[in-house]
Each structure stands twice: as C-alpha cells, then as structure tokens.
Amino acid sequence: MSEFILALISAALVNNLVLHQGLAIDPALQLSVADDRRRLHALGLATLALLVSATHLGQLLYLFVLQPLQLAYLRLFMLLPLCVMLAEPLLRLLARAMPSLPFNGLMPLLVGNVALLGLSLQVSESGYGVLKSLAWSLGGGLGFWLALSLFADLRQRSDNEAMPDSFRGLPAALIGAGVMALAFLGFNGLFTS
C-alpha cells in the first residue's frame, strides 16, 4: 500500500504532467480568465477520469493482449485510438452524473491532451503492475487538476493594472509555470523508498 501512496504523490507533485513533463500544458493555457471555476473543475475531473480509464485499460490491453502476442511495438497504434474512443462516452457519463458542471465543449481539449497518450506510453514502457499504473494515472490526473487550478489563480491575479502590458497574458503564465515547476521540484527528495 505504501508503494501505491508513493506513486500517487510522485505522479501528482514530483513528476507533474503539466509542470515537470510539459505534456498537458496546452489545456492549462487555453482556459481564459472569463471561464468560470465550474468549467475548470469539469475539465480537471474529465481529464482525471479519462487518464485513469485510458491508462488502466491501455495497461491491461498491453499486458494481456500485445505482450503475449509479441506485438509490443504496436502499443502506440492501440493506445491512441483507445484514448480517442473513451473520451466521448466518458463525457456523456460525467454530464449525466453531474449535471451542474459544464462538460459540453471539452471534447477538443480532452482529445488533444497529450498527457493521455504520454502517460499511457510511460506506464506501459515502465512495466508497472496494474495497481501502480492505477496510482500513476490517478496521481497524474490529480496533478493536472492542481496545475489547472494554479494556472487559473495565476491568470486571475496577473490580470490587473499593476502588471505591465508586455507581461500580461501568456508571458505571465509561462513565467508562472516555470516558478511553479521549480516549486514542485522541491518535492523531489521528500519521499524515498
């Protein structure tokens, strides 16, 4: 159980998909200040659910279908359609389960999210078991949601008259991403196994 917790914390904080690996920075930068918190949480929850389901199902297919047939080199061609095919049903399921969150219009952000494919490839390449791959995908989704919330707060705070015009918008977000990445890198030596 301690290995599960360590993998979860490591994926969420130390090896954050957005800040450390740069995989999912596009959805984090695309949400504008005008977007409300409900849309931000809808995107975070949808990405978390899709990361967990796509990575876990991809790992199971890789371990029990591709490896026994010695077709491990086809994992990219299996994982990419899997990530795309799971997005629409998952959004419908989440919209039905939580009608208060606006899940409409999130399909392009989910399908274009490189974190899905990147994490699925990392987990299958590392040879993790089912429980550890579940921890990595859950931690990756929670870390994405945390980074998304931090970017929204950064955009809200940097949208004022005290900020010079040349730093408003994307430059402030990228500088803030660098500072946040350094802060998250401070967790690197905190947990040792």
ABEGO torsion letter per residue (X at the ends): XAAAAAAAAAAAAABBAAAAAGAAAAAAAABBAABBAAAAAAAAAAAAAAAAAAAAAAAAAAAAAAAAAGAAAAAAAAAAAAAAAAAAAAAAAAAAABAABBABGAAAAAAABAAAAAAAAAAAAAGBBAAAAAAAAAAAAAAAAAAAAAAAAAAAAABBAABBAAABEAAAAAAAAAAAAAAAAAAAAABBX
